[in-house]
Amino acid sequence: MISHFSLTEEEIEELLPSGQQTVIVNRVAWARTYLKKAGLLDNPKRGYVAISEKGKEVIAKNPPEINVQFLNQFPEFQEFREKRNRQMEESHDATDLENSKKDIPPNEMV
């Protein structure tokens, strides 16, 4: 991905505000999680990711963009987001919630 998008060394090394992880690693991990939760990716074994049959069907339709709005068409993804939002509301007070937002992709903070 780094070479595909011609990322600069500065972009590759950019850290999240927490300083614990690079932005690119964080974004790739979120993308993988979201695609898996939508049913478009599978983990056939530890450390491996494969496109699922549903994922192959989606790619065959050549969507112009795959983003959160696109993934919301899948009930599994909606369920994941709703469950995650409920868990965050239940387990965090206002201060903890603000601190946790530092690792949430900007497009999800809305």
C-alpha positions as CSV (number, residue, x, y, z in Angstrom):
1,M,0.0,0.0,0.0
2,I,2.8,2.3,0.8
3,S,4.3,2.1,-2.7
4,H,0.8,2.0,-4.4
5,F,-0.1,5.3,-2.8
6,S,3.5,6.7,-3.1
7,L,3.6,7.7,0.6
8,T,6.5,9.8,1.7
9,E,8.8,8.7,4.5
10,E,7.1,11.4,6.7
11,E,3.7,9.9,6.0
12,I,4.9,6.4,6.7
13,E,6.4,7.4,10.1
14,E,3.5,9.7,11.2
15,L,2.3,8.6,14.6
16,L,-1.2,8.8,16.1
17,P,-1.6,11.4,18.9
18,S,-1.1,8.6,21.4
19,G,2.4,8.0,19.9
20,Q,1.8,4.2,20.1
21,Q,1.2,3.4,16.5
22,T,1.7,4.8,13.0
23,V,-1.3,6.3,11.2
24,I,-0.9,4.0,8.2
25,V,-0.8,0.8,10.4
26,N,-3.8,2.1,12.3
27,R,-5.8,2.8,9.2
28,V,-5.0,-0.5,7.5
29,A,-6.0,-2.3,10.7
30,W,-9.3,-0.5,10.8
31,A,-10.0,-1.1,7.1
32,R,-9.3,-4.8,7.6
33,T,-11.6,-4.9,10.6
34,Y,-14.4,-3.1,8.9
35,L,-14.2,-5.3,5.8
36,K,-14.2,-8.4,7.9
37,K,-17.2,-7.2,9.9
38,A,-19.1,-6.5,6.7
39,G,-18.3,-10.1,5.6
40,L,-16.0,-9.1,2.7
41,L,-12.9,-10.6,4.2
42,D,-12.1,-13.9,6.0
43,N,-9.3,-15.0,8.3
44,P,-8.6,-18.6,7.1
45,K,-5.9,-18.9,9.7
46,R,-3.9,-16.7,12.1
47,G,-2.0,-14.0,10.2
48,Y,-3.8,-14.6,6.9
49,V,-6.6,-12.6,5.3
50,A,-8.6,-13.7,2.3
51,I,-11.4,-12.1,0.3
52,S,-14.6,-13.9,1.0
53,E,-17.1,-15.0,-1.7
54,K,-19.3,-12.0,-0.7
55,G,-16.2,-9.8,-1.1
56,K,-15.6,-11.2,-4.6
57,E,-19.1,-10.4,-5.5
58,V,-18.7,-6.8,-4.4
59,I,-15.4,-6.4,-6.3
60,A,-17.0,-7.8,-9.4
61,K,-19.5,-4.9,-9.3
62,N,-16.5,-2.5,-9.4
63,P,-17.8,0.0,-6.8
64,P,-16.3,3.5,-7.2
65,E,-15.4,3.6,-3.4
66,I,-15.6,1.4,-0.4
67,N,-16.1,3.5,2.7
68,V,-18.2,3.4,5.9
69,Q,-21.3,4.6,4.0
70,F,-20.9,1.7,1.5
71,L,-20.3,-0.9,4.2
72,N,-23.5,0.2,6.0
73,Q,-25.5,-1.7,3.4
74,F,-24.4,-4.9,5.1
75,P,-26.4,-5.9,8.2
76,E,-23.4,-7.5,9.8
77,F,-21.5,-4.2,9.6
78,Q,-24.5,-2.3,11.0
79,E,-24.7,-4.8,13.9
80,F,-21.0,-4.4,14.6
81,R,-21.2,-0.6,14.7
82,E,-24.3,-0.6,16.9
83,K,-22.7,-3.1,19.3
84,R,-19.5,-1.2,19.4
85,N,-21.3,2.1,20.1
86,R,-23.3,0.5,22.9
87,Q,-20.2,-0.9,24.5
88,M,-18.4,2.4,24.3
89,E,-21.3,4.2,25.9
90,E,-21.6,1.7,28.7
91,S,-17.9,1.3,29.5
92,H,-16.6,4.9,29.3
93,D,-17.3,8.0,31.2
94,A,-17.1,11.3,29.3
95,T,-13.3,11.7,29.9
96,D,-12.4,8.2,28.8
97,L,-14.6,8.5,25.7
98,E,-12.7,11.6,24.6
99,N,-9.4,9.9,25.2
100,S,-10.5,6.8,23.2
101,K,-11.5,8.9,20.2
102,K,-7.8,9.5,19.5
103,D,-7.6,6.0,17.9
104,I,-10.8,6.2,16.0
105,P,-10.5,7.1,12.3
106,P,-11.7,10.6,11.5
107,N,-14.6,9.4,9.3
108,E,-16.0,7.4,12.2
109,M,-16.1,10.3,14.7
110,V,-19.2,11.7,13.2
